[in-house]
Amino acid sequence: MRLRPALVAAALTLGSVIPIYGAVPASADGCEGGWNDFNGDGFTDIAIGDPAATVNGKAQAGAVRLIYGHGVAPQTFTQGMGMVGETAETGDGFGTNVQLGDIDWDQCVDLIVGVPSEDVGTAKDAGVVHVVHGSPAGLGKGKAPSVWKQGGSGFAGGAEAGDRFGAAISYGKDRVGYPHLLIGVPGEDLSSKKDAGMAYSRHHYGRASDGRTVLGTFALTQDTAGVDGAAESGDQFGASVAGISVIGAPGEAIGSKSAAGVVHVFRSMGPTLDEYVVSQDLSTVSGAAESGDRFGASLSVTQPDWGPDLSDRLAIGVPGEDLGAAKDAGMVHGLSLGRTSAKEVLAVSQDSTGVDDKTESGDMFGQTVHAANVGQGSDKLIVAVGVTGEDSGAGVVQVFPMSGAPGSADVLLRQGQDGITSGTPEAGDHFGAAFTESSQTLLIGAPDDVTHSEGIVHGVPMALFRGGTGTPSTWLPGQDGIPTGGARFGASLS
């Protein structure tokens, strides 16, 4: 398809999405309140999911490896161990999604793990979400672990076959520090509408000691009053989520165009709702809605430190976009989010002027995205794009500035070159299958790496994306105390 120039709409800064009550609590004794610091040593820790790991002879039961930032041996978490509920079973896929964040507002970082393939009773692939709570003594050494299921723990509805509760999870804080969690349930059936999808918004309003509501959990569908559109079979609302207020429905049909995809941006997520919808059907977004685009299949949010526009920036992956004769070539949009509308600041594909590489069928440019702030100012925002289908699935990662011409400062990353000293591009590696950031390092997963059969994670210094240099890093089973025995190490990252 031929892209038309974006029409720019005025945008206002996206404000806080919940009511504000009181001050942010002081740190718990021994917890520093760091973004991803479990043990209070001032170093950022990371979680690496390996959902295909064998546990006690159970194939693909799944595991999560916790890598500490300094001088502490890695930990492995699986279902059924003392610090995690449930039981490891064949095909569970524990670690399909991992998130880190202080979800209970005690300033201790928690581990949140999505297990969408978990059976609940006789309901196959109903899904559960685990929480391993942080504490001053360390992860899992304080509060008892939590296992969340639909129909319990404040989550309305019930566990049903194919729901895939926990298939997408995102964590964030609003502008005054209140924690929020989004949990996607893309396989939720609404009456006869199969896979219409659902998402939960779970967040704090205030402290129990102040007599205020501690937790609010709201179930959202496209049939919920105040949500645009209508639930339909195959919408998969909740297949992707980002930050504290963005939910994707990549299976949404636009007119007769099946799976064209839309993204919902919420100003408020409960108890009142306020949102707008973004799609390629808008004149303010480049391209045009087409069958199979899957606009919103991947999402990521970041925020400027300062500048003329402090609105959140949203990266949207469209891996099914056809470009000319190239099927599923893919593209990515970047938006500045306002109160009532969004302004496009980036539209990029491998056909864009000055962009490295070239568009080919099956590249799936935008299968994964990660928006990040690499320095002060609104002109220091980037989006890393996973092109997992490139070169017969070897995969590449392309990094673009969120402002200016996309080809003006783009960076192309491959294993074993382009600043990554380890690895070799091989068919099926799926380099770029997952992203996170830690201590000014972009982490990139290659869970199906051929040479390192258990998977590998690469670290690229963020300085590289602002014209600097740095030393790349690598995490893999059997190195630096990380145990072996995995299968898709790096399939998820946080």
C-alpha positions as CSV (number, residue, x, y, z in Angstrom):
1,M,0.0,0.0,0.0
2,R,1.1,3.6,-0.5
3,L,1.3,5.7,2.6
4,R,-0.3,9.1,2.7
5,P,1.1,12.0,4.8
6,A,-0.3,12.2,8.4
7,L,-2.6,15.0,9.2
8,V,-1.6,16.4,12.5
9,A,-4.2,17.0,15.2
10,A,-3.7,19.2,18.2
11,A,-2.9,17.2,21.3
12,L,-3.1,18.0,25.0
13,T,-0.9,16.4,27.7
14,L,-2.3,13.2,29.0
15,G,-2.9,13.7,32.7
16,S,-3.3,11.4,35.7
17,V,-5.8,8.6,35.0
18,I,-7.2,8.2,38.6
19,P,-8.4,10.5,41.4
20,I,-5.6,11.7,43.7
21,Y,-5.8,11.0,47.4
22,G,-3.0,12.0,49.7
23,A,0.7,11.6,49.4
24,V,2.8,8.8,48.1
25,P,3.8,6.5,51.0
26,A,7.3,6.4,52.5
27,S,9.5,3.5,51.7
28,A,9.1,0.4,53.7
29,D,12.0,-0.4,56.1
30,G,14.7,-1.9,53.9
31,C,13.0,-1.3,50.6
32,E,14.4,1.5,48.5
33,G,11.4,1.8,46.2
34,G,13.6,1.5,43.2
35,W,11.9,0.7,39.9
36,N,13.3,-2.9,39.6
37,D,15.4,-3.4,42.7
38,F,14.3,-6.4,44.8
39,N,17.0,-6.4,47.4
40,G,17.5,-2.7,48.1
41,D,21.2,-2.6,47.0
42,G,20.6,0.2,44.5
43,F,21.2,-2.0,41.5
44,T,18.5,-2.8,38.9
45,D,17.4,-6.4,38.7
46,I,15.8,-8.2,35.7
47,A,13.5,-11.1,35.2
48,I,13.9,-13.4,32.2
49,G,11.1,-15.8,31.3
50,D,11.6,-19.2,29.9
51,P,8.1,-20.6,29.4
52,A,9.3,-23.8,27.6
53,A,11.6,-24.9,30.4
54,T,11.1,-28.4,31.8
55,V,10.4,-28.5,35.5
56,N,10.6,-31.8,37.5
57,G,10.1,-33.7,34.2
58,K,7.2,-31.6,33.1
59,A,7.9,-30.3,29.6
60,Q,7.1,-26.7,28.9
61,A,6.0,-26.1,32.5
62,G,8.1,-22.9,32.5
63,A,10.4,-21.0,34.7
64,V,11.5,-17.4,35.4
65,R,15.2,-16.5,36.1
66,L,15.8,-13.5,38.3
67,I,19.1,-11.8,37.6
68,Y,20.3,-9.5,40.3
69,G,22.2,-6.4,39.4
70,H,25.2,-6.9,41.6
71,G,26.9,-9.7,43.5
72,V,23.9,-11.9,44.2
73,A,23.4,-15.3,42.6
74,P,20.5,-15.7,40.2
75,Q,17.3,-17.2,41.4
76,T,14.9,-19.5,39.6
77,F,11.1,-19.4,40.2
78,T,8.7,-22.2,39.1
79,Q,5.2,-23.1,40.0
80,G,5.0,-25.3,43.1
81,M,8.1,-24.1,44.9
82,G,7.8,-22.5,48.3
83,M,7.6,-18.9,47.1
84,V,5.2,-19.6,44.2
85,G,1.7,-21.2,44.3
86,E,0.1,-23.8,42.1
87,T,1.9,-26.8,40.7
88,A,4.2,-27.2,37.7
89,E,2.4,-29.1,34.9
90,T,3.2,-30.0,31.3
91,G,2.4,-27.1,29.0
92,D,1.7,-24.4,31.6
93,G,4.2,-22.0,30.1
94,F,4.9,-20.2,33.4
95,G,6.9,-17.1,32.4
96,T,5.0,-16.4,29.1
97,N,4.8,-12.9,30.5
98,V,6.9,-11.3,33.2
99,Q,6.5,-7.9,34.8
100,L,8.3,-6.2,37.7
101,G,6.6,-3.5,39.8
102,D,5.4,-2.5,43.2
103,I,1.8,-3.5,42.7
104,D,0.7,-3.3,46.3
105,W,2.1,0.1,47.0
106,D,4.5,-0.9,49.8
107,Q,7.6,0.3,47.9
108,C,8.9,-3.3,47.6
109,V,9.2,-4.5,44.0
110,D,7.1,-7.5,43.1
111,L,7.3,-10.2,40.4
112,I,4.2,-10.6,38.3
113,V,4.0,-13.7,36.0
114,G,1.4,-14.4,33.4
115,V,0.6,-18.1,32.7
116,P,-2.2,-18.0,30.0
117,S,-1.9,-21.7,29.2
118,E,-2.6,-22.8,32.8
119,D,-5.7,-25.0,33.2
120,V,-8.1,-24.0,35.9
121,G,-10.0,-27.1,37.0
122,T,-11.3,-28.5,33.7
123,A,-11.1,-25.2,31.9
124,K,-8.1,-25.7,29.6
125,D,-5.9,-22.6,29.0
126,A,-8.1,-20.5,31.2
127,G,-4.9,-18.8,32.6
128,V,-3.7,-17.5,35.9
129,V,-1.4,-14.7,37.1
130,H,1.1,-15.2,39.9
131,V,2.5,-12.5,42.2
132,V,5.7,-13.1,44.2
133,H,5.8,-10.2,46.6
134,G,8.9,-8.2,47.4
135,S,10.0,-7.5,51.0
136,P,12.8,-5.9,52.9
137,A,14.3,-9.4,53.2
138,G,14.0,-10.1,49.5
139,L,11.6,-11.4,46.8
140,G,9.2,-14.1,48.2
141,K,10.4,-13.7,51.8
142,G,7.5,-11.5,53.0
143,K,3.9,-11.8,52.1
144,A,2.5,-15.1,50.9
145,P,2.5,-15.5,47.1
146,S,-0.8,-14.7,45.3
147,V,-2.4,-16.6,42.5
148,W,-5.0,-14.6,40.6
149,K,-7.8,-16.3,38.7
150,Q,-11.0,-14.9,37.1
151,G,-13.8,-15.2,39.6
152,G,-11.6,-14.5,42.6
153,S,-9.2,-11.9,44.1
154,G,-11.4,-9.1,42.8
155,F,-11.5,-10.3,39.2
156,A,-15.1,-10.4,37.9
157,G,-16.2,-13.3,35.7
158,G,-15.1,-16.9,35.8
159,A,-12.3,-19.1,34.4
160,E,-13.3,-20.6,31.1
161,A,-11.5,-22.7,28.5
162,G,-9.4,-20.6,26.2
163,D,-9.7,-17.3,28.1
164,R,-5.9,-17.0,28.3
165,F,-6.0,-14.7,31.4
166,G,-2.6,-13.1,31.7
167,A,-1.7,-13.3,28.0
168,A,-0.7,-9.6,28.2
169,I,0.4,-7.7,31.3
170,S,1.7,-4.2,31.8
171,Y,2.6,-2.2,34.9
172,G,3.1,1.5,35.5
173,K,2.6,4.4,37.8
174,D,0.6,7.5,37.3
175,R,2.3,10.9,37.6
176,V,2.0,10.9,41.4
177,G,3.3,7.4,42.0
178,Y,0.1,5.3,42.3
179,P,0.6,1.8,40.8
180,H,-1.5,0.3,38.1
181,L,-1.7,-3.1,36.4
182,L,-3.4,-4.1,33.1
183,I,-4.1,-7.7,32.5
184,G,-5.3,-8.9,29.1
185,V,-7.8,-11.8,28.5
186,P,-7.9,-12.0,24.7
187,G,-9.7,-15.3,24.5
188,E,-12.7,-14.3,26.7
189,D,-16.0,-15.2,25.0
190,L,-18.9,-12.7,25.5
191,S,-22.0,-14.7,25.0
192,S,-21.8,-16.1,21.5
193,K,-18.9,-13.8,20.6
194,K,-15.8,-16.0,20.7
195,D,-12.5,-14.5,21.5
196,A,-14.1,-11.0,21.8
197,G,-11.6,-10.3,24.7
198,M,-11.5,-8.6,28.0
199,A,-9.0,-6.6,30.1
200,Y,-8.7,-5.8,33.8
201,S,-7.5,-2.5,35.2
202,R,-6.2,-3.0,38.8
203,H,-4.9,-0.1,40.9
204,H,-4.6,1.6,44.2
205,Y,-6.5,4.7,45.2
206,G,-5.0,5.2,48.7
207,R,-3.9,3.6,51.9
208,A,-6.0,1.3,54.1
209,S,-4.8,3.1,57.2
210,D,-6.4,6.3,55.9
211,G,-9.8,4.5,55.5
212,R,-9.7,4.8,51.8
213,T,-10.4,2.2,49.1
214,V,-7.1,0.3,48.8
215,L,-7.7,-1.5,45.5
216,G,-9.9,-1.1,42.5
217,T,-10.2,-3.8,39.9
218,F,-12.3,-3.1,36.8
219,A,-13.3,-5.5,34.0
220,L,-13.4,-3.9,30.6
221,T,-14.7,-5.1,27.3
222,Q,-15.8,-3.4,24.1
223,D,-19.4,-3.9,25.4
224,T,-18.7,-2.0,28.6
225,A,-20.6,1.3,28.7
226,G,-18.3,4.1,27.9
227,V,-15.9,2.0,25.7
228,D,-16.1,2.8,22.0
229,G,-17.0,0.1,19.5
230,A,-18.8,-3.2,20.1
231,A,-17.5,-6.6,21.1
232,E,-17.4,-9.0,18.2
233,S,-16.0,-12.5,17.7
234,G,-12.2,-12.5,17.1
235,D,-11.6,-8.9,18.3
236,Q,-9.1,-10.2,20.9
237,F,-9.4,-7.1,23.0
238,G,-6.6,-7.3,25.6
239,A,-4.2,-9.2,23.3
240,S,-1.8,-6.3,24.0
241,V,-1.6,-3.7,26.8
242,A,0.8,-0.9,27.5
243,G,1.5,1.4,30.5
244,I,-1.5,2.1,32.6
245,S,-4.1,3.1,30.0
246,V,-3.7,1.5,26.6
247,I,-5.4,-1.7,25.4
248,G,-5.1,-3.3,21.9
249,A,-7.7,-5.2,19.9
250,P,-5.6,-6.4,17.0
251,G,-8.3,-8.7,15.7
252,E,-10.9,-5.9,15.4
253,A,-12.6,-5.7,12.1
254,I,-13.1,-2.3,10.5
255,G,-16.0,-2.6,8.2
256,S,-15.4,-5.6,6.0
257,K,-11.6,-5.6,6.8
258,S,-11.1,-8.4,9.2
259,A,-8.3,-8.2,11.8
260,A,-7.4,-4.7,10.8
261,G,-7.0,-3.8,14.4
262,V,-7.6,-0.9,16.8
263,V,-6.1,0.6,20.0
264,H,-8.0,2.0,22.9
265,V,-6.4,4.9,24.9
266,F,-8.1,5.5,28.2
267,R,-8.1,8.8,30.1
268,S,-9.8,7.1,33.0
269,M,-10.3,3.4,33.6
270,G,-12.6,3.3,36.5
271,P,-15.0,3.8,38.1
272,T,-15.7,6.2,35.3
273,L,-14.5,5.6,31.7
274,D,-13.0,8.1,29.3
275,E,-11.2,6.9,26.2
276,Y,-10.7,7.3,22.4
277,V,-9.8,4.8,19.7
278,V,-6.8,4.9,17.3
279,S,-6.6,3.0,14.0
280,Q,-5.3,3.3,10.5
281,D,-8.9,4.2,9.5
282,L,-8.3,7.7,10.9
283,S,-7.1,10.5,8.7
284,T,-4.6,11.4,11.4
285,V,-2.8,8.1,11.2
286,S,-0.7,7.1,8.2
287,G,-1.7,4.2,6.0
288,A,-5.2,2.6,5.7
289,A,-7.0,-0.1,7.6
290,E,-6.7,-3.4,5.7
291,S,-7.6,-7.0,6.5
292,G,-4.9,-8.8,8.4
293,D,-2.9,-5.7,9.4
294,R,-3.3,-6.5,13.2
295,F,-2.7,-2.8,14.1
296,G,-1.9,-2.9,17.8
297,A,-0.5,-6.4,18.0
298,S,2.3,-4.9,20.0
299,L,2.3,-1.8,22.2
300,S,4.8,0.2,24.4
301,V,4.6,3.5,26.2
302,T,7.3,5.9,27.4
303,Q,7.4,9.6,28.6
304,P,9.6,12.6,28.0
305,D,11.6,14.1,30.9
306,W,11.1,17.6,29.6
307,G,10.3,19.5,26.4
308,P,7.5,21.3,24.6
309,D,5.3,18.1,24.6
310,L,5.3,16.1,27.8
311,S,2.6,13.7,26.6
312,D,3.1,10.0,26.8
313,R,4.5,8.5,23.6
314,L,2.9,5.2,22.3
315,A,4.6,2.9,19.9
316,I,2.2,0.6,17.9
317,G,3.3,-2.4,16.0
318,V,1.4,-3.5,12.8
319,P,3.2,-6.7,11.9
320,G,0.6,-7.8,9.3
321,E,0.9,-4.7,7.2
322,D,1.3,-5.5,3.5
323,L,3.6,-3.1,1.5
324,G,3.1,-3.5,-2.2
325,A,3.5,-7.2,-3.0
326,A,5.3,-7.9,0.3
327,K,2.8,-9.7,2.6
328,D,3.1,-9.2,6.3
329,A,6.0,-6.9,5.8
330,G,4.9,-4.7,8.8
331,M,5.2,-1.2,10.0
332,V,5.2,0.9,13.2
333,H,3.5,4.1,14.3
334,G,4.5,6.5,17.1
335,L,1.9,8.7,18.7
336,S,1.9,11.5,21.2
337,L,-1.1,10.9,23.4
338,G,-3.5,13.7,24.3
339,R,-6.6,13.9,26.4
340,T,-9.0,13.4,23.5
341,S,-6.9,12.5,20.5
342,A,-3.4,11.4,19.5
343,K,-0.9,13.1,17.2
344,E,1.3,10.9,15.0
345,V,5.0,11.6,15.4
346,L,6.4,8.6,13.6
347,A,5.3,6.2,10.8
348,V,8.0,3.9,9.7
349,S,8.6,0.7,7.7
350,Q,11.6,-0.8,5.9
351,D,10.2,1.1,2.8
352,S,10.7,4.5,4.6
353,T,13.3,6.8,3.1
354,G,16.8,6.2,4.5
355,V,15.8,3.2,6.6
356,D,18.3,0.3,6.6
357,D,17.3,-3.1,5.0
358,K,14.4,-3.6,2.7
359,T,10.8,-4.7,2.9
360,E,10.1,-8.4,2.3
361,S,7.2,-10.8,2.8
362,G,7.0,-12.3,6.2
363,D,9.4,-9.8,7.9
364,M,6.7,-8.9,10.5
365,F,8.4,-5.5,11.2
366,G,6.7,-4.5,14.5
367,Q,6.0,-7.9,15.9
368,T,7.4,-6.4,19.1
369,V,8.1,-2.8,20.0
370,H,9.7,-1.1,23.0
371,A,9.6,2.7,23.5
372,A,12.3,4.2,25.7
373,N,13.8,7.4,27.0
374,V,17.5,7.5,26.3
375,G,18.2,11.0,27.7
376,Q,16.6,14.2,28.9
377,G,14.2,15.9,26.5
378,S,11.3,14.9,24.3
379,D,13.8,14.6,21.4
380,K,15.6,11.7,23.2
381,L,12.8,9.1,22.8
382,I,13.3,6.0,20.7
383,V,11.4,2.9,19.7
384,A,13.1,-0.4,19.2
385,V,11.3,-2.6,16.7
386,G,11.6,-6.4,16.5
387,V,11.6,-7.7,13.0
388,T,11.4,-11.3,14.0
389,G,10.6,-12.7,10.6
390,E,13.6,-11.1,8.9
391,D,16.1,-13.5,7.1
392,S,14.0,-16.7,7.6
393,G,13.3,-15.9,11.2
394,A,16.8,-15.0,12.3
395,G,15.4,-11.6,13.2
396,V,16.9,-8.1,13.4
397,V,16.1,-5.1,15.7
398,Q,15.8,-1.6,14.3
399,V,15.9,1.4,16.5
400,F,14.4,4.8,15.5
401,P,14.0,8.2,17.0
402,M,10.5,9.1,18.0
403,S,10.8,12.5,16.3
404,G,12.2,13.6,13.0
405,A,12.7,11.5,9.9
406,P,12.8,7.8,10.8
407,G,15.9,7.2,8.6
408,S,17.9,10.1,10.0
409,A,19.4,8.3,13.0
410,D,18.2,4.7,12.8
411,V,20.3,1.8,14.1
412,L,20.2,-1.8,12.7
413,L,21.1,-4.5,15.2
414,R,22.0,-8.2,14.4
415,Q,23.5,-10.9,16.5
416,G,27.3,-11.0,16.1
417,Q,27.5,-7.6,14.5
418,D,26.3,-4.0,14.7
419,G,27.7,-3.5,18.2
420,I,26.6,-7.0,19.4
421,T,29.7,-9.0,19.9
422,S,28.2,-12.4,20.5
423,G,25.9,-14.7,18.5
424,T,25.4,-15.4,14.8
425,P,22.3,-14.7,12.7
426,E,20.7,-18.0,12.0
427,A,17.3,-19.0,10.6
428,G,14.8,-19.3,13.5
429,D,16.7,-17.4,16.2
430,H,13.9,-14.9,16.6
431,F,16.2,-12.2,17.7
432,G,14.0,-9.3,18.9
433,A,11.2,-11.5,20.3
434,A,11.2,-9.6,23.6
435,F,12.6,-6.3,25.0
436,T,13.1,-4.6,28.3
437,E,15.5,-1.9,29.6
438,S,17.7,-1.9,32.7
439,S,20.3,0.6,33.9
440,Q,20.5,2.4,30.5
441,T,20.8,-0.9,28.7
442,L,18.3,-2.2,26.1
443,L,17.8,-6.0,26.6
444,I,16.9,-8.1,23.6
445,G,15.8,-11.7,23.7
446,A,16.6,-14.4,21.1
447,P,14.8,-17.3,22.8
448,D,15.1,-19.8,19.8
449,D,18.8,-19.1,19.2
450,V,20.3,-22.0,17.2
451,T,23.8,-21.8,18.5
452,H,22.7,-21.3,22.1
453,S,19.8,-23.8,22.1
454,E,18.4,-22.7,25.5
455,G,18.1,-19.1,24.3
456,I,20.2,-15.9,24.8
457,V,19.6,-12.3,25.9
458,H,21.7,-9.4,24.6
459,G,22.3,-6.1,26.3
460,V,23.0,-3.0,24.1
461,P,24.0,0.3,25.8
462,M,21.4,3.0,25.3
463,A,24.3,5.4,24.7
464,L,24.6,3.9,21.2
465,F,21.2,5.4,20.3
466,R,22.4,8.9,21.2
467,G,25.6,8.8,19.4
468,G,27.8,7.4,22.1
469,T,29.5,4.1,22.8
470,G,29.4,1.3,25.4
471,T,30.1,-2.3,26.1
472,P,27.5,-4.9,25.1
473,S,26.5,-7.6,27.5
474,T,25.1,-11.1,27.3
475,W,23.0,-13.4,29.6
476,L,22.6,-17.1,28.8
477,P,22.1,-20.3,30.7
478,G,25.3,-21.7,32.1
479,Q,27.0,-18.3,32.4
480,D,27.4,-16.2,35.5
481,G,25.5,-18.6,37.7
482,I,22.4,-18.8,35.5
483,P,21.3,-22.5,35.6
484,T,21.0,-24.6,32.5
485,G,18.0,-26.7,31.7
486,G,15.9,-24.1,29.9
487,A,14.4,-24.1,26.4
488,R,13.3,-20.5,25.5
489,F,15.3,-18.3,27.8
490,G,14.5,-14.7,26.8
491,A,11.0,-15.3,25.5
492,S,9.8,-12.6,27.9
493,L,11.8,-9.9,29.7
494,S,11.2,-7.3,32.4
